[in-house]
Amino acid sequence: MKTAFLALAVTFTSITYGQNVTKNDVYKEFDLSLKDHRGFQFIATNDDCEESFRTIKNAIEFAFTTSKRKDMMFVCLGLPNSKFLNQIYSVEDLVEIYRNIKD
């Protein structure tokens, strides 16, 4: 009986806490600042792209880790029909998208 209770408790705990990535987790993981005012726009891949990515997750990770610090950065995304194209995102917006992708 003790073993069954322990197994149930471990299962419940892992389900409850295992997949919940908080905003703070993302900010800490990538050493981001809440005061970061940069903007990002994902555009379709073309010949002018400095950086181009095949997944939104890789594009967001680049936005979080790049040493280039511009007020507005255009990141190419090789997904021509993506809902993420041609919209402007703040760091906070990208953190929220990243959380949803990671879960």
Backbone torsions as a table, in degrees:
resi	resn	phi	psi	omega
1	MET	NA	-41.5	178.6
2	LYS	-62.5	-40.1	-179.9
3	THR	-63.8	-43.3	178.8
4	ALA	-63.0	-43.6	178.6
5	PHE	-62.7	-43.2	179.1
6	LEU	-63.2	-44.4	179.2
7	ALA	-62.1	-41.5	177.7
8	LEU	-64.0	-42.2	179.1
9	ALA	-64.4	-42.9	179.1
10	VAL	-64.7	-43.2	178.6
11	THR	-61.8	-47.1	179.7
12	PHE	-60.4	-44.9	-179.7
13	THR	-63.3	-43.9	-178.3
14	SER	-67.4	-35.8	177.1
15	ILE	-69.9	-42.1	-177.2
16	THR	-67.9	-43.5	-173.5
17	TYR	-107.7	-11.1	-172.0
18	GLY	-68.2	-39.4	-172.4
19	GLN	-107.9	-4.4	-176.7
20	ASN	-82.6	103.4	176.5
21	VAL	-97.8	120.4	-178.6
22	THR	-90.0	166.5	175.8
23	LYS	-59.2	-42.2	-179.9
24	ASN	-60.6	-37.3	177.6
25	ASP	-59.3	-44.1	-179.2
26	VAL	-68.1	-44.2	178.8
27	TYR	-59.5	-40.7	179.2
28	LYS	-70.9	-43.5	-177.6
29	GLU	-57.7	-39.2	-177.0
30	PHE	-106.2	7.8	179.3
31	ASP	54.0	50.1	-179.8
32	LEU	-92.6	157.9	178.8
33	SER	-109.6	142.8	176.0
34	LEU	-67.3	-18.2	-179.3
35	LYS	-94.0	5.5	-179.4
36	ASP	-67.1	118.7	-174.3
37	HIS	-103.1	9.0	-177.0
38	ARG	-64.6	151.9	174.8
39	GLY	-118.3	151.3	-179.6
40	PHE	-134.2	142.2	173.7
41	GLN	-132.2	128.4	176.9
42	PHE	-90.8	126.5	-179.0
43	ILE	-121.9	162.5	179.2
44	ALA	-66.1	144.1	-179.9
45	THR	-62.6	132.0	176.0
46	ASN	-147.1	-176.9	-175.6
47	ASP	-68.3	-19.0	-177.7
48	ASP	-87.1	-1.0	-175.8
49	CYS	-70.7	130.2	171.1
50	GLU	-79.9	-41.5	-179.5
51	GLU	-130.9	133.8	179.4
52	SER	-135.4	139.5	-175.3
53	PHE	-131.3	150.2	-179.1
54	ARG	-91.9	-17.6	179.1
55	THR	-129.6	151.8	178.1
56	ILE	-66.0	-34.1	179.4
57	LYS	-61.8	-45.9	179.4
58	ASN	-65.6	-37.4	178.9
59	ALA	-65.5	-41.0	179.0
60	ILE	-68.5	-42.3	178.1
61	GLU	-60.9	-37.8	175.1
62	PHE	-62.0	-45.2	179.9
63	ALA	-59.5	-36.4	-179.9
64	PHE	-74.5	-30.2	-170.3
65	THR	-108.9	-8.7	-176.4
66	THR	-64.3	145.0	176.5
67	SER	-86.5	-9.4	176.1
68	LYS	-72.9	126.2	-177.9
69	ARG	-120.9	94.3	176.3
70	LYS	-117.9	154.4	177.3
71	ASP	-63.9	-36.2	179.6
72	MET	-134.3	125.8	-178.5
73	MET	-124.1	135.6	177.3
74	PHE	-102.1	123.7	-177.8
75	VAL	-118.6	127.1	-177.7
76	CYS	-82.8	138.9	-177.5
77	LEU	-127.4	119.6	-177.5
78	GLY	-79.8	41.9	177.3
79	LEU	-126.9	88.7	-170.9
80	PRO	-59.0	-26.2	-178.4
81	ASN	-106.8	18.5	-176.4
82	SER	-69.6	140.8	176.0
83	LYS	-70.6	-11.4	-177.7
84	PHE	-87.0	-10.1	-176.7
85	LEU	-71.9	145.1	171.0
86	ASN	61.4	28.1	172.0
87	GLN	-120.5	147.9	-179.7
88	ILE	-95.1	131.9	-177.6
89	TYR	-124.1	142.0	170.7
90	SER	-88.0	171.5	175.6
91	VAL	-59.5	-40.9	179.5
92	GLU	-61.7	-40.0	176.7
93	ASP	-61.4	-44.3	-178.6
94	LEU	-66.1	-35.2	177.2
95	VAL	-61.9	-43.1	-179.8
96	GLU	-64.8	-44.3	177.8
97	ILE	-61.8	-44.1	-179.1
98	TYR	-61.5	-40.7	177.8
99	ARG	-59.9	-43.2	-178.7
100	ASN	-67.6	-35.6	179.1
101	ILE	-71.9	-40.2	-174.5
102	LYS	-71.2	-30.1	-179.0
103	ASP	-70.5	NA	NA
